[in-house]
Amino acid sequence: MHERSSVAELAESLKRELHRYSPGGKLPSSRELVERYRVSPVTVSRALARLAAEGLVVTRPGAGAFRARPRTEAAPPPADTSWQEVALSADTSAEPVPRSVDATGVLVTLATPAAGITEFNGGYLHPSLQPERALAAALARAGRRPGAWTRPPVEGLPELRAWFAREIGGTLTAAEVLVTAGGQSAITTALRALAPPGAPVLVESPTYPGMLAVARASGLRPVPVPADAAGVRPELLSAAFRATGARLFVGQPLFQNPTGAVLAQARRREVLRIAREAGAFVVEDDFARHLAHEDAGPLPVPLAAEDPDGVVVHVRSLTKITSPSLRVGALAARGPVLERLRAIQVVDSFFVPRPLQEAALELVGSPAWGRHLRSVAAQLAERRDTLAAALRLHLPGLSLPHVPSGGHHLWLRLPDGTGETALAAAALRAGVAVAPGRPYFCAEPPAGHVRLSFAAVAGPAELAEGVRRLRAACDELAL
């Protein structure tokens, strides 16, 4: 094999030889592979990264590459997705709903504050937390792949779909995954596929404003279901299904935005049971799984991993943990609904650009990926603790009912009678941008709130300065 041989050819050659090694057995070193196949070290590294992304090998920095151990799960019982025929064909529309779009809550987190403003309103990692070098290297390697600029399969690259399927877990397969242009695109596709215009859609209260904007733009009627520190309340979810006839519930079971709540173990099966009995889908927005803090402990598996009957439509994205511009995500579903999701996505966007998919595959298959996840987990925990401590010391009047173990923000309740708009304006005058809580509610909020991001700033020093400025804004309003 000559130097000009492609990464794909080397990967296929190595794949054919994997049977020579026992599960967990070590493959030849990179130097041996370079000499044997007469390729460059870069080609060997990229080929091993591709096999790692496919789950065939495991790379350990400083130790080498090893054949992955096969899964030993018992074969699952046959799934029953026949109920979806009723859910997908039911006409629950009532009077037409205006497709007005209020993007205020989204624009707050996307707007770039003026120079010198502390960005407590950001929705993404600060550049210092983003894996910029690893992303640059992954994009460079991806751009050199043969066929990197050709049209990809509309469903996404098979290797990337397989990686997402393994990440989600359970018995999900690559064939049940669609690659999307980020999480927001996936949510848009899911809502359009699962509910006709005019239909009610049950949502957590409070919830992510971007999802509310999508629902309203699609002509849907968001119906709030109250949540507490343990997530959405099952008895109220059941009552809402009965009262509205809804066939769709959208939730964030892990580190919910904005509260940071994790759906309690006892409630997980209840939510699935209630939705199944209502003949309804659950859209699981698993946006924060890679934003767990280092003290989070073992995470619950996605609801999709515990659902063989196609109740859950799972949304996942790489954007939050990497960069706002790596807009690569996934939709996962079982049963006939998958074809509807695929059709809508194709009509909307054709496909996700292949270079982005190839770069994502390079990134998650590289040793830098694990290092990045560990680094962000540690730094988010430090920033969370810094911000929470500063708020309790300098702004005790702002209630902080829950300190999350994942995500990138804190959710604060304001003193009764405090106007969010006035506080946000005063904060901006003092040099700090905050996200008002009103856009997170689809009905009248029980109180005023603000959301403060600790991930969008440069570090602990800027967090402390931001709290000092917010204190000045509260003093201006005599809070």
N, C-alpha and C positions, 0 to 999 in steps of 0.2 A: 504494500500500500504506500503510495507516494504522498508527499506533503500536501498536494492539491486535493487529496481525498476529502470528502465532506464530513462534517460532524455526524450527519445522519448515517453515513456508511459505516463509520467507526462504531457508532452506537449500536447499529444492527449487528455488526460483527461481535461486539462484546455481549450482546443479548443472546446470541446463538451459543456462546460459550459458557453462559452462567450455570448451565446444568453440571459443569465440571466441578463446581464449588458447592459445598454443603451450605444450608441456610446459616447465616452468621459467619461463613468462611470469608477469609480475606482475599481480595483480588490482587493481582500483581500491582506493584507500585507504579506510580505515574512514569518514573524513569524507565522501568521495564516496558511499559506500554508504548512509550515514545520510540524505544529502540526496536521493539517487535514490529510495530506497524509503520515505522518511518514517518511519523507525523510530529507536529510541534506540541510542546506542553500545553499550549492554549487549546488545541484541538482535543487533546485528551481530557482536559478539565471540562470543556463544554460537553463532550460526550458523556462523561460521568454525571454531570449536572442534569443532563436530559434523562438518564436512567434513574437518577435520584428522584426527579420530579414525577416519573412514572411509578415510583414505589418499588423498583426492582433492586436498587442498591441503596446503601446507607453510607454517606461520607462522614468521616470524623476527622476534624482538623488535627494534623500531627500524627494521626494513626493510619489513615488510608481509607480505602473503599471496601465495603463488605457486602456480600449478597444479603438482601433483605429476607427476613423470616416470613414465610407465608402466613396468611391469616388462618385461624383455626375455628372460626365461628361455625356453629351448626347451621345447616340450611334453614332459612326462615320459612314459616308456613306461607301458603299461597295468599297473596294480598287480595282484597276485595275493593275495587274502585268503581263498581257498578253504580254506587249511589251518586257518583258525579253526573250521571246522565240527567238526573232530576235537577241537581244544583245548577248545572250549566245551562239548562233549557228553561228554568223557571223565569217568569217575567214578574219581577217585584216592583217595577216602576209605578210610581203614582203620578202626581202632577209633575210637569217638567220642572227641573231645577236649573236656575241660571248658571251658566258655566263661568262665573266670575272668578278671577284669580287674585288673591291677596298674597303677594310674595314678600311682604314686609319681614316676616320672621326669617325667611331664607336670606334676603338681602342683608340683614343685619350681620349674619355670620360670614357673608361673602365680601362685604364692603371692606376696602382697605382704608384704615383710619389715616388721618393726616400725620405727618412726621411728628414724633414726640408724644403721640397718644399711646397709652398703655392699652394693649388689645385684649381686654377681658371678654370680648364678644366673638372671638375667632372660633371657627369650626374645624380647624385642621391643625396638625402639628406645626410648631415653629420650625423654620428651616434648620435650626441647630439639632432638632430631633429627627429630621428626615434622613433616610439613608442615601444622601446625594451621591456619594462616591460609588456605592454599590449599584445605584440606579444607573449612573453614567456608564459603569462598566457593563452592566446587563444590557443596556440599550446598544452599546457599541458591539457587543458580541452578537446580539440579536440581528443587528443590521448586516452583519457579515454572513448570516446563515443563508445557505442556498434557498432561494424561493421566499426570502423574508418579505419581499415587497409584492408578492403575488396575492391574489384574492384568497382569503381563508375560507374554510367551511362556514356556512352561515350560523351553525350552532356553536362554533368556536373550535380552537385547536383540540384534537383528541387528548393530547397529553395534559393540557391545561384543564380540560373538563374532568379528566381522571384525578388530577390533583385536588380540585375542589370537592369531588365526590369523597375522596379519602378524608379531607378536612372535615366535612360535614358528618361523615361516619354512618353507623348503622349498616343497612344493606343497600344503600344508595349506590348506583352505578354511574359511570361517565355518560351513558346514554340518557340519563335522566337529568342532565345538567346542561344549561345554556349559558354561554359566556355573554355578559352584558357590558355596556359602557358605564360601569359604576353602579353603585347602589340606588341612586335616584332614578336612573333609567330602568332598573329592575322593578322598583316599586311602581313606576308609571305603567309598565307593561302588565304587571300583576293586577293592578286595580282595573285597568281597561279590560283585561281578559275575564275577570271574575265577577263583575257587576255591571248591569246595563245602566245607562243614564237614568237618573231619577231614583235609583235604588238607595236604600240606607246601607251604610257601612259602619260597623261598630269599631270604635277606637278607644284606646286608653286615654284617660284624662288625668293630668295633662299628657301631651304627646308631641312628637316631632312636627314642627310647622311645615316642613317640606312635604310631608305626606298629606297633611290637611290641604295644602295648596293643590297637590296633584288630584286629590279626591274631588275637590270643588271644580277644578278645571275639566274634569271628566264628567261633570254633571251629577256627581254622587252627593248623598246627604250624610255627612259625618254625624254619628250619634255617640256621645261620650259615655264611657263606662268607667266609673271611679276606680282608682287604684290606690293602694296604700304602700307601706314599706315592704310588703311581701308580694307586690305586683298587683295585677288586675284581680278584682274580687269576683270569684266564680259565681256566687249567688246573684250578683248584679249583672254579670254577663249573661247568665241564663235568663234572667228576667228581661233583659234587653232584646235577646233573640225572640222571645215570645211576644213581646210588645210590638216589635217592628217588622218581624218576618224577614230580618236580614239574613243573607247567605254568605256574609264575609265579616271577619274580625281581623284587624291589623294590630299586632303587638310587638313589643321588644322585650322578650323574656330575660335578657341578660344586660345588666347595666343600662337600664331604660333611660332614654333621653326625654325629659330633662332630670328626672328624679334620681337616677342611678340605682333604682331598685332592681333586685333579682327575683324572678318569679319563684316562689317557695316550692320546694319539692312536692309538698302535699297538694299544691294547686296545679301542677303541670298536667297530670293525668285528668284532673277535673276539667281543665280548659279543653283538652282534646275530646273528652267524652261529651261535653256540652255542645261543642261545635259539631261533632259527628251526629248527635241526636237531632240537631237542628238542620242537618243536611247542608252544612256550611263549611267554607274553607277558612283556614287560619293562615294569614300571611305573617311569617316569622322574619322580622327584620333583625338579623344577627350582626348588626353593624359594629359592635364593640368587642367582639370575641378576642381580637388581637390587641385590645387596649386594656387587658387585665393588668392590675398592679402586681408587684412582686409579692405582696402579702395576701393576694386574693385566695390562695389555696386552690384545691381542685375545682374546676368549673363543671357545671352540669352540662351534659351533652345537649346539642340542639334538639328542639322538639321534633324536627324532621327525622332525626335518627331513631326516634321511638314511635314513629308513625308509619306502619306498613300500608295503610289504606288510602293514602293520598289526600288526607285532610290538610296537611301542611304544605304550603308553598314557601320555600325557604329563599331568603335574600341574603347574599354575602358580598363583601367588597374588599378589595385590597387598598382602596384609596385612603381611608382614614389612617392606616398604619404606615403609609409610605409617603405619598405626595398628592396634593389636589389634582395634579395633572396625570397621574397614573390611573386613569378612569377605566378600571377593569374590575368587573364583579361577576356574580353568577346568580342565576335563578335555578332552583331545583324543584322538581315536582314529579309525581307519579300519576299514571293514568292518562285518559284522553285530554285532560287539561293541558298537558305538556305541548300537544300539537297546537292548541289555541295560543298559548304563550309564544311558541316559536313563530307562528304566523304573524302575530302582532309585532313582534320584535323585527322580523324581516321587513314588514311594511314600513315601520318607523325608521329603521336605521340600516337595513341590509345586513351589516355585520360590524363587529369591532375591528378596527384596523389591525392588520396582522403584526406590524412591528411592535405595537403595544402588547399584544398577546405574547409574542416571542420574548419580549423584554421581561414581562411578568414571569414567564416560565423560567427564564435564566435566573431571575432574582430569587424565586422561592426554591430553586434547586441548588443554590450556592451556599457555601458555609457562612457567608455574610448575613443570610436571612435569620438564622438562629441567634447570631450575635446581636442583630438589630432588635429582635423581639425582646431579648433579655435586657438590653440597654434601655429601651423605652419603658419596659415594666418597672425598672428601678427608678428612672427619672420621673415618671408620672407619679409614683408613690411619694417621692420626695417633694415634688411640687404641690401635690394635694395636701400633704401635711403642713407645708409652709403656708399655703393660703388659708387653710382651716384655722391654724393657730393664730395667724395675724387677724383674721376676722373675729375670732372669739375674744382676742385681746383688745382690739381697737374699735370693733363695731358689734358689741354684744346685743344691741337692739335688733340686729338682723338675725332672724332665727335660722339655724342650720340643723334641720331635723335629722339629716342622714349624711354620713360621710361614706361615699361609695368606695368599693375596692376595685373599680374599673371605670373606664371612660375618661373624659378629659375636662370635666366641669363640676361645679357645685351649684345646687339649687337652693336659693335663699327666699324665705318668706319675709315680706316687709311688714313693719308695724301697721296696725289697722289705720286706715285713713290716709296712708302714704300713696301718692300718685306715682305710678311707674314712669309715666312720660316726664314728669317734673324731675324725678330722680335721674333718669337717663340724660336729660338735658343738662342738669347741674353737674353730673359726673363728667360729661364731655367738656364742659367749661373748665373743670378741674384737671382735665388731661387724661381721663380714663374712659374707655368705651365699654358699656355693658349691654347685655341683651335683655330687654323687658320681657316679662313672663306672659303677657296677654296673648301673643300669637300662638302659644302652646296649648291654648284651650279653644275648643270649638263651640263652647257655650259660655255662659257667664262664669268667670273664675271665682273661687271662694275667697280669694285674697290677692293682694299684689305680690308679685315675685320678680326676681331677677336671676339670670343665669350667668355665672362667672366661669370662664374657661381658664384653666391653669396650664394648658398645653400650647397656647398660641403666643406665649411671651418668651423672652430670651432666657429667663432663669429665675432663681429664688430672689435675687436682688430686685428685679423688675416686679415680681409679685408683691414684695413688701412695699415698694413705691406705689404700686397701683392701689393697694389698700389704704395707704396714707392719703392718696388723692380722693379715693371714695369717701374717706372719713371727712375730708374737707367739703365734699358735695353734701353729705348728710348734715354737716354743721350749717351749711348755707340754708338748708331747708328746716333747720332746728329739729332734726330727728334724734 
